[in-house]
Amino acid sequence: MVTLSAWPWENYGNLKYLLYAPLAAQVVYSWAYEQDYSRALWCLHILIICGLKGLVHVLWSVYNNMLWVTRTLRINPNGVDFKQIDHEWHWDNYIILQAIIASMICYMSPPLMMMNSIPLWNTKGLIALIVIHVTFSEPLYYYLHRSLHRNNYLFTHYHSYHHSSSVPHPMTAGNATLLENLILCVVAGVPLIGSCLLGVGSISLIYGYAIMFDFLRCLGHCNVEIFSHKLFKTLPILRYLIYTPTYHSLHHQEMGTNFCLFMPLFDVLGNTLNSNSWELQKKIRLASGERKRVPEFVFLAHGVDVMSAMHAPFVFRSFASMPYTTRLFLLPMWPFTFMVMLGMWVWSKAFLFSFYSLRKNLCQTWGVPRFGFQYFLPFAKQGINDQIEAAILRADKIGVKVISLAALNKNEALNGGGTLFVNKHPDLRVRVVHGNTLTAAVILNEIPKGVEEVFLTGATSKLGRAIALYLCRRGVRVLMLTLSIERFQKIQKEAPAEFQNYLVQVTKYNAAQHCKTWIVGKWLTPREQSWAPSGTHFHQFVVPPILKFRRNCTYGDLAAMRLPKDVQGLGTCEYTMERGVVHACHAGGVVHMLEGWEHHEVGAIDVDRIDLVWEAAMRHGLSSVSSLTN
């Protein structure tokens, strides 16, 4: 590792934020024990500016990941994957560095500590700052940035770290080595210090320049062309005064041109302007009204609850890149999120949530603007079906090949597992898939070979029926928990005559007190779990999963599969799933798409296709995440 390439607090993790503690302590101490508040005010200003800088990046990230708004204006169409998110995890290191340097300057320069001498606003200060920025900061940055690229040693050991992010993102802006950020501190600091030393500085100037500097850096890395080409046609001079996201994206793509900080004028003077900069910007803007690439596959998901709704890339990218868990720091946002949920209930429709690529196939997740509890409100049933139907018809219209229904979107009582839509629209070109065939296959392949008896709850449900029929055909005795003789007999009659005796109806949990393989499709209370003998394994297809009350038993996770290793642009975890893992119904839709099957997979599960779908999933590189899988 070369000098100034690593950060001093690199190994501290989140403890690095304790470096702000001395500034906070100075504020508290000065207000409590000192009559001169100058130091306290400066420390407070530094803390506020640091917070605003971080907020600028977060808001730009929110905008970047609002795909339903930005998808037609994206410059690089690829997604940001987990590798890049991890690489940029500590993008805010530079803010800590600037806080340390700013506090050192204030303590080492007594004139700057005199808050009473600095007005709130000074027009002369703005003029001085612009002059210093244009004559010092812009040319200095241009020269040093160009040197970082043209000097092989400097690029390899320093600047390549910034360029290793393949898709520009607002968080990419601050993600660089210590040396580069020290350079940026000089570039951004000299105009402010110069204005203050000239006696024309102001509080508004300090706040405005510090925040605008980061705002423009994020703009250049946002990967969304926000400027209209008509603006530059009307005022051609702007082409030399302000860069665009397309302008800087070309620098990240080709790296030999467009080195300027914010003003392309210096690329013109240095003969490093990419000749395609403005034509590409115009092309992207003109194409914004055209239909973009059509996804081959869509997973139609829905919200679970208000807290998990914040597990979205357009809220906190880093949070969404990890499996969902309840985070206390999100609790203050609950009321606002709840109000957003109510607004979505009234006005919203299915929207693009996330996407990834698999073997040149574009796979998207669309979100139905409904939450789990709403699916159990009788008066909301028709509205939910209308939302799902509208999404299916939109997918059919634009040419999607397969649309897979998630969780409650395929609820049997809601729409018959998708049958309602297929029957209503018999000419659908898009294939509607519930994915439960693969879900059943995942559960069945977790059951160890040699098991002679299983206990099945939720036995007459869609999945329960398929699991029972599959196991009885293989000579496994299935204890089916159900109070309905009619439902049990209906399923029993579907089994071949020679295997019908393997299906046994039971009405109480104590019937399974000697069975160590429980397949759970219905919520179990602690008392109900207590009937399982020691060493029992609970296989599950119940949502939400049962709680792990028994220490002498083991619990399986919900049916899920890991996507193939060649998946690209995946940077969001699916609810509580690990990175790269999706619910089995999602994976079932992917397999349907990769196989090119032309049938709808709705309604009852075809037991004869369970092994076929499982073998197809294995053939395409999907894998089970369970250690019990055969």
C-alpha positions in Angstrom: 0.0 0.0 0.0 1.5 3.3 -1.1 1.6 6.6 1.0 -1.7 8.5 1.4 -3.8 5.8 -0.5 -5.5 4.5 2.7 -7.6 6.3 5.3 -6.2 6.4 8.9 -9.6 5.3 10.2 -10.0 2.6 7.6 -10.4 -0.3 10.1 -12.6 1.6 12.6 -15.9 0.8 10.8 -18.8 2.9 12.1 -16.6 3.9 15.0 -15.1 6.5 12.7 -18.0 8.8 13.4 -16.6 9.2 16.9 -14.1 11.6 15.2 -17.0 14.1 15.2 -17.2 13.8 19.0 -14.5 16.5 19.9 -16.5 19.1 17.8 -19.7 18.2 19.6 -17.9 18.3 22.9 -16.5 21.7 22.2 -20.0 23.0 21.4 -21.4 21.7 24.7 -18.4 22.8 26.8 -18.2 26.3 25.4 -21.9 27.0 25.9 -21.8 25.6 29.4 -18.5 27.1 30.8 -17.2 29.8 28.4 -18.4 33.4 27.8 -16.9 33.5 24.3 -19.0 31.3 22.0 -16.8 31.8 18.9 -15.3 28.3 19.0 -18.6 26.7 19.8 -20.3 28.4 16.9 -17.5 27.4 14.4 -17.7 23.8 15.6 -21.4 23.9 15.3 -21.2 25.3 11.8 -18.7 22.6 10.8 -21.0 19.8 12.2 -24.1 21.3 10.4 -22.2 21.6 7.1 -21.0 18.0 7.4 -24.5 16.9 8.0 -25.8 18.9 5.0 -23.0 17.5 2.8 -24.1 13.9 3.7 -27.7 14.8 3.1 -26.9 16.1 -0.4 -25.4 12.8 -1.3 -28.3 10.8 0.2 -30.9 12.9 -1.7 -29.1 12.5 -4.9 -28.9 8.7 -4.3 -32.6 8.7 -3.6 -33.3 10.4 -6.9 -30.9 8.1 -8.8 -32.7 5.0 -7.5 -36.2 6.3 -8.1 -36.2 4.2 -11.3 -39.8 5.0 -12.2 -38.6 8.6 -12.6 -35.1 8.2 -14.0 -35.2 5.1 -16.1 -35.6 6.9 -19.4 -32.8 9.4 -18.7 -30.2 7.0 -17.4 -26.8 7.3 -19.2 -25.2 4.0 -18.3 -28.1 1.5 -18.3 -26.4 -1.1 -16.1 -27.2 -1.6 -12.4 -25.0 -0.9 -9.4 -24.1 -4.3 -8.0 -23.2 -5.4 -4.5 -19.5 -5.3 -5.2 -19.6 -1.6 -6.1 -21.9 -0.8 -3.1 -19.3 -2.4 -0.8 -16.5 -0.6 -2.6 -18.3 2.7 -2.0 -19.5 1.9 1.5 -17.3 4.5 3.2 -17.9 7.2 0.6 -18.3 9.8 3.4 -14.7 9.5 4.6 -13.9 12.7 2.9 -16.5 14.6 5.0 -14.7 13.5 8.2 -11.4 14.7 6.6 -12.9 18.1 5.7 -14.3 18.4 9.3 -10.8 17.7 10.7 -9.1 20.2 8.4 -11.7 22.9 8.9 -11.4 22.6 12.7 -7.6 22.8 12.5 -7.8 25.9 10.3 -10.2 27.6 12.7 -8.0 26.8 15.8 -4.8 27.9 14.0 -6.2 31.1 12.6 -7.6 33.4 15.4 -9.0 36.0 13.0 -11.3 33.3 11.5 -12.5 32.4 14.9 -14.1 35.8 15.4 -17.7 35.1 14.4 -18.9 38.6 15.1 -16.6 39.9 12.3 -18.2 37.7 9.6 -21.6 38.9 8.3 -24.5 36.7 7.2 -24.2 38.0 3.6 -21.6 39.9 1.6 -22.1 40.5 -2.2 -18.4 41.3 -2.6 -17.5 38.0 -1.1 -19.6 36.1 -3.7 -17.7 38.0 -6.5 -14.3 37.2 -4.9 -15.2 33.6 -4.4 -16.2 33.2 -8.1 -13.1 34.8 -9.3 -10.9 32.6 -7.1 -12.8 29.5 -8.0 -12.5 30.2 -11.8 -8.8 31.3 -11.7 -7.5 28.9 -9.1 -9.7 25.9 -8.3 -10.8 25.0 -11.8 -7.4 25.1 -13.5 -5.7 23.5 -10.5 -8.2 20.6 -10.4 -8.0 20.2 -14.2 -4.2 20.0 -14.2 -4.0 17.6 -11.3 -6.9 15.4 -12.5 -5.3 15.1 -15.9 -1.9 14.2 -14.3 -3.6 11.5 -12.3 -4.7 9.9 -15.5 -1.6 10.4 -17.6 0.9 9.3 -15.0 0.7 5.5 -14.8 2.0 5.3 -11.2 -0.5 7.9 -9.9 -3.4 6.3 -11.7 -2.6 2.8 -10.7 -2.0 3.5 -7.1 -4.5 6.3 -6.5 -7.1 7.4 -9.1 -8.0 3.9 -10.3 -9.7 3.4 -6.9 -12.3 6.0 -7.9 -12.7 4.6 -11.4 -13.2 1.0 -10.3 -16.8 1.9 -9.8 -18.2 0.8 -13.2 -21.5 2.6 -13.0 -21.4 6.3 -11.8 -23.5 7.0 -8.8 -23.8 10.0 -6.4 -21.8 8.0 -3.8 -19.0 7.5 -6.3 -18.3 11.3 -6.2 -16.7 11.1 -2.8 -15.2 7.7 -3.1 -11.5 8.2 -3.6 -8.2 7.8 -1.9 -6.9 10.1 0.9 -4.5 11.9 -1.4 -7.2 12.8 -3.9 -9.4 14.1 -1.2 -6.6 16.2 0.3 -6.3 17.7 -3.2 -10.1 18.4 -3.2 -9.8 20.0 0.2 -7.3 22.5 -1.3 -9.5 23.0 -4.4 -12.6 23.6 -2.4 -11.0 25.4 0.6 -8.9 28.1 -1.1 -11.9 30.1 -2.4 -13.5 30.2 1.0 -10.3 31.0 2.9 -9.3 33.5 0.3 -12.6 35.3 0.6 -12.4 35.4 4.4 -8.8 36.6 4.4 -9.8 39.4 1.9 -12.4 40.5 4.5 -15.4 39.8 2.3 -16.4 36.4 3.6 -19.8 35.6 5.0 -21.7 32.7 6.7 -24.0 32.3 3.6 -21.0 32.1 1.4 -19.4 29.3 3.5 -22.6 27.3 3.6 -23.5 27.9 0.0 -20.1 27.1 -1.6 -19.5 24.0 0.6 -22.9 22.5 -0.2 -23.0 23.6 -3.9 -19.5 22.0 -4.4 -20.8 18.6 -3.3 -24.1 19.2 -5.1 -22.3 19.6 -8.4 -20.0 16.7 -7.8 -23.0 14.5 -7.2 -24.7 15.9 -10.3 -21.8 14.8 -12.4 -21.9 11.3 -11.0 -25.7 10.8 -10.9 -25.9 8.9 -14.2 -29.2 10.6 -15.0 -29.2 13.4 -17.7 -31.2 16.1 -16.0 -30.3 19.0 -18.3 -32.5 19.7 -21.4 -30.5 19.9 -24.6 -32.7 23.0 -25.4 -31.0 24.9 -22.6 -27.6 24.6 -24.3 -29.1 25.4 -27.7 -30.7 28.6 -26.4 -27.6 29.6 -24.4 -24.6 28.0 -26.1 -22.1 29.7 -23.6 -23.4 27.4 -20.9 -21.6 24.5 -22.6 -18.3 26.1 -21.4 -19.5 27.0 -17.9 -21.3 23.9 -16.5 -20.8 20.2 -17.2 -23.6 17.7 -17.4 -23.9 14.1 -16.1 -23.4 12.8 -19.7 -20.2 14.9 -19.9 -18.7 13.4 -16.8 -20.0 9.9 -17.6 -18.0 10.0 -20.9 -14.9 10.7 -18.7 -15.7 7.5 -16.7 -16.2 5.5 -19.9 -13.2 6.6 -21.9 -11.0 8.3 -19.2 -8.9 10.2 -21.7 -11.1 13.2 -22.0 -13.3 15.6 -20.0 -11.1 16.2 -17.0 -12.7 19.5 -15.8 -14.0 20.1 -12.3 -17.3 21.8 -13.3 -16.4 24.0 -16.2 -15.8 22.4 -19.7 -14.0 25.6 -20.7 -10.8 24.1 -19.3 -11.1 21.0 -21.4 -11.5 23.2 -24.4 -8.4 25.1 -23.5 -6.5 21.9 -22.8 -7.8 20.2 -26.0 -9.2 17.3 -24.0 -12.9 17.9 -24.7 -14.7 14.8 -25.9 -16.3 15.8 -29.2 -19.3 13.6 -28.5 -20.2 15.2 -25.2 -23.0 17.5 -26.4 -24.3 15.2 -29.1 -24.7 12.3 -26.7 -26.4 14.6 -24.2 -28.9 15.7 -26.8 -29.5 12.1 -27.9 -30.3 10.9 -24.4 -32.7 13.8 -23.8 -34.5 13.2 -27.1 -34.8 9.5 -26.4 -36.3 10.1 -23.0 -39.8 10.0 -24.5 -39.1 6.8 -26.4 -39.7 3.3 -25.0 -36.6 1.9 -23.5 -35.5 -1.8 -23.5 -38.3 -4.1 -22.6 -37.6 -6.5 -19.8 -37.9 -10.2 -20.5 -39.0 -11.0 -17.0 -41.0 -9.1 -14.3 -41.4 -10.1 -10.7 -44.5 -8.4 -9.3 -43.9 -7.9 -5.6 -45.7 -5.9 -2.9 -44.9 -4.3 0.4 -44.9 -6.3 3.6 -45.2 -3.6 6.3 -44.4 0.1 6.9 -40.9 -0.6 8.5 -39.8 -2.9 5.7 -41.0 -0.4 3.1 -37.9 1.6 4.0 -35.8 -1.4 2.9 -35.7 0.1 -0.6 -32.8 1.3 -2.7 -34.5 4.7 -3.1 -34.4 5.2 0.7 -31.0 4.0 1.8 -28.9 2.1 -0.8 -26.6 0.5 1.8 -29.6 -0.7 3.9 -31.3 -2.2 0.9 -28.1 -4.1 0.0 -28.3 -6.1 3.2 -31.0 -8.6 4.3 -33.9 -6.7 6.0 -33.8 -6.4 9.7 -35.6 -3.8 11.9 -33.3 -0.8 12.5 -34.1 1.5 15.4 -32.7 4.5 13.6 -35.5 4.2 11.0 -38.3 4.5 13.7 -38.4 8.4 13.4 -39.2 7.9 9.7 -42.2 5.6 10.4 -44.9 8.4 10.5 -43.7 9.8 7.2 -43.6 6.4 5.6 -47.1 5.7 6.9 -48.4 8.8 5.2 -46.6 7.9 2.0 -48.3 4.5 2.2 -51.7 6.1 2.4 -50.9 8.3 -0.5 -49.8 5.3 -2.6 -53.1 3.5 -1.7 -55.0 6.4 -3.2 -52.9 7.5 -6.2 -50.1 5.1 -7.0 -49.9 2.2 -9.5 -47.3 -0.6 -10.0 -43.8 0.9 -10.3 -40.3 -0.2 -11.2 -38.5 -1.1 -8.0 -35.2 -2.7 -9.1 -33.6 -4.6 -11.9 -30.7 -6.9 -12.9 -29.4 -8.7 -15.9 -29.1 -12.4 -16.5 -27.5 -13.7 -19.7 -28.6 -10.7 -21.7 -32.1 -10.9 -20.2 -33.4 -7.8 -18.4 -35.2 -8.8 -15.2 -37.2 -6.2 -13.3 -39.0 -6.1 -10.0 -42.2 -4.1 -10.1 -43.9 -3.1 -6.8 -47.7 -3.1 -6.4 -48.4 -0.2 -4.0 -50.1 -2.3 -1.3 -48.9 -3.6 2.0 -49.4 -7.0 3.6 -52.3 -6.0 5.9 -54.3 -4.5 3.0 -54.6 -8.0 1.4 -56.8 -9.1 4.3 -59.2 -6.1 4.2 -62.4 -7.3 2.4 -63.1 -3.9 0.8 -59.5 -3.7 -0.6 -59.7 -7.0 -2.6 -61.0 -5.6 -5.8 -58.6 -2.6 -5.8 -55.6 -5.0 -5.4 -56.8 -7.2 -8.2 -57.2 -4.1 -10.4 -53.6 -3.1 -9.6 -52.3 -6.6 -10.5 -54.4 -6.8 -13.6 -53.2 -3.4 -14.8 -49.5 -4.5 -14.3 -50.1 -7.7 -16.2 -51.8 -5.8 -19.1 -48.9 -3.3 -19.2 -46.4 -6.1 -19.3 -48.3 -7.7 -22.1 -48.5 -4.5 -24.0 -44.8 -3.7 -23.9 -43.8 -7.3 -24.7 -42.6 -8.8 -21.4 -42.3 -12.6 -21.8 -43.0 -13.7 -18.2 -44.5 -12.0 -15.2 -44.3 -13.8 -11.8 -46.6 -13.1 -9.0 -45.1 -12.7 -5.5 -46.5 -13.9 -2.2 -50.0 -12.4 -1.6 -50.4 -11.2 -5.2 -51.2 -14.8 -6.1 -53.3 -15.5 -3.0 -55.8 -18.3 -3.8 -58.7 -16.4 -2.2 -57.7 -13.2 -4.0 -57.4 -14.4 -7.6 -57.0 -18.1 -7.6 -53.3 -18.0 -8.0 -53.5 -15.9 -11.1 -56.3 -17.9 -12.7 -58.6 -14.9 -12.6 -56.5 -12.9 -15.0 -55.7 -15.7 -17.4 -59.4 -16.6 -17.8 -60.4 -12.9 -18.1 -57.7 -12.3 -20.8 -57.3 -15.5 -22.8 -55.2 -13.8 -25.5 -52.3 -12.7 -23.2 -48.9 -13.0 -24.7 -47.1 -12.5 -21.4 -47.0 -15.7 -19.4 -48.4 -15.4 -15.9 -46.6 -17.5 -13.4 -47.1 -18.1 -9.7 -43.8 -19.9 -9.3 -45.2 -22.3 -6.7 -44.0 -25.4 -8.6 -40.4 -24.5 -7.9 -41.4 -23.5 -4.3 -42.7 -27.0 -3.8 -39.6 -28.5 -5.4 -37.3 -26.6 -3.1 -39.2 -27.8 0.0 -39.4 -31.4 -1.2 -35.7 -31.5 -2.0 -34.9 -30.4 1.5 -36.5 -33.5 2.9 -33.8 -36.1 3.6 -33.9 -39.4 1.6 -35.1 -42.3 3.7 -37.8 -40.3 5.6 -40.8 -42.5 5.9 -43.3 -40.1 7.6 -43.9 -36.4 7.6 -46.4 -34.1 9.4 -48.0 -31.5 7.1 -49.9 -28.4 8.3 -51.6 -26.2 5.7 -52.2 -29.6 4.1 -55.1 -28.5 1.9 -53.5 -25.3 0.6 -52.1 -25.1 -2.9 -48.6 -26.0 -1.8 -49.8 -28.5 0.8 -51.8 -30.4 -1.7 -48.8 -30.7 -4.1 -46.4 -31.7 -1.4 -48.7 -34.4 -0.1 -49.4 -35.9 -3.5 -45.7 -35.9 -4.4 -44.6 -37.6 -1.2 -47.3 -40.2 -1.2 -46.2 -41.3 -4.7 -42.8 -42.0 -3.2 -44.1 -44.1 -0.4 -43.9 -41.5 2.3 -46.7 -41.5 4.9 -48.1 -38.0 5.1 -50.0 -37.0 8.2 -52.3 -34.2 6.8 -53.6 -31.9 9.5 -57.1 -30.7 8.5 -60.5 -30.6 10.0 -62.2 -30.8 6.6 -62.9 -34.4 5.6 -64.2 -33.2 2.2 -61.0 -31.4 1.3 -58.8 -34.3 2.5 -60.8 -36.8 0.5 -60.7 -34.6 -2.6 -56.8 -34.6 -2.4 -56.7 -38.3 -1.5 -58.7 -39.2 -4.6 -56.1 -37.3 -6.8 -53.4 -39.8 -5.7 -53.0 -43.1 -7.6 -55.1 -45.8 -6.0 -52.1 -47.7 -4.8 -50.7 -44.7 -2.9 -53.9 -43.3 -1.4 -53.4 -45.1 1.9 -50.2 -43.1 2.4 -52.3 -40.0 3.0 -53.7 -39.9 6.5 -56.0 -37.3 7.9 -55.2 -36.0 11.5 -57.0 -33.3 13.4 -54.7 -32.7 16.3 -51.0 -31.9 16.7 -50.4 -34.7 19.2 -50.8 -37.1 16.3 -47.3 -36.0 15.2 -45.6 -36.4 18.6 -43.3 -39.2 17.2 -42.7 -37.6 13.8 -39.4 -35.6 13.4 -40.2 -34.1 10.0 -42.7 -31.3 10.1 -43.7 -29.3 7.0 -45.3 -26.2 8.1 -47.8 -24.3 6.0 -49.7 -22.7 8.8 -48.5 -20.6 11.7 -47.6 -22.6 14.8 -47.9 -21.4 18.4 -45.4 -22.4 21.1 -47.9 -24.9 22.4 -48.4 -26.5 19.0 -44.7 -26.7 18.5 -44.3 -28.4 21.8 -45.8 -31.6 20.4 -42.8 -32.1 18.1 -40.3 -34.6 19.5 -36.7 -33.5 20.2 -34.6 -33.3 17.0 -37.5 -32.3 14.8 -36.8 -30.1 11.7 -39.4 -27.6 10.7 -39.6 -27.1 6.9 -41.6 -24.0 6.2 -43.8 -22.4 3.5 -45.8 -20.2 5.9 -45.5 -16.4 5.7 -44.3 -15.0 8.0 -42.0 -17.8 9.2 -42.8 -19.4 12.5 -40.8 -18.2 15.5 -38.0 -20.4 16.8 -39.3 -21.4 20.2 -37.7 -24.9 20.4 -34.0 -25.1 21.2 -33.8 -28.8 20.7 -35.3 -28.5 17.2 -34.1 -27.0 13.9 -35.9 -24.6 11.7 -35.7 -24.2 7.9 -36.0 -20.9 6.1 -38.6 -19.9 3.5 -38.1 -21.6 0.2 -35.5 -19.7 -1.7 -32.9 -20.1 -4.4 -29.6 -18.4 -5.2 -29.5 -16.8 -8.6 -26.8 -18.0 -11.1 -23.3 -16.6 -10.6 -23.4 -14.7 -13.9 -26.2 -12.3 -12.7 -25.2 -8.7 -13.3 -26.2 -5.4 -11.7 -27.9 -6.9 -8.7 -27.6 -4.6 -5.7 -30.7 -5.1 -3.6 -31.6 -7.9 -1.2 -35.1 -9.4 -1.5 -36.6 -8.7 1.9 -34.8 -11.0 4.5 -33.0 -13.0 1.9 -29.2 -13.0 1.6 -27.4 -11.3 -1.2 -28.1 -13.0 -4.5 -30.9 -15.1 -3.0 -34.6 -14.7 -4.1 -37.8 -16.3 -3.1 -38.5 -19.6 -4.9 -41.5 -18.1 -6.7 -39.2 -15.4 -8.1 -36.8 -18.0 -9.2 -39.6 -20.0 -10.7 -40.5 -17.1 -12.9 -36.8 -16.8 -14.0 -36.6 -20.5 -14.9 -39.9 -20.1 -16.9 -38.3 -17.3 -18.8 -34.9 -19.0 -19.4 -36.7 -22.2 -20.6 -38.9 -20.3 -22.9 -42.0 -22.2 -21.8 -45.2 -21.0 -23.4 -47.8 -22.1 -20.9 -49.2 -20.1 -17.9 -48.4 -21.4 -14.5 -51.5 -20.5 -12.5 -54.0 -22.3 -10.3 -53.3 -25.7 -8.9 -49.7 -27.0 -9.0 -49.0 -29.7 -11.6 -47.3 -32.4 -9.5 -45.9 -34.1 -12.6 -43.9 -30.9 -13.3 -42.2 -30.5 -9.9 -39.1 -32.6 -10.9 -39.0 -31.1 -14.3 -38.9 -27.5 -13.0 -36.3 -28.5 -10.4 -34.0 -30.0 -13.0 -34.4 -27.0 -15.2 -33.4 -24.7 -12.3 -30.3 -26.8 -11.6 -29.4 -26.8 -15.3 -29.6 -23.0 -15.5 -27.2 -22.6 -12.5 -29.7 -21.7 -9.8 -28.9 -23.4 -6.5 -30.6 -24.1 -3.2 -29.5 -22.2 -0.1 -30.5 -25.0 2.3 -27.8 -27.3 3.6 -30.5 -30.0 3.7 -31.0 -30.1 -0.1 -30.5 -33.5 -1.6 
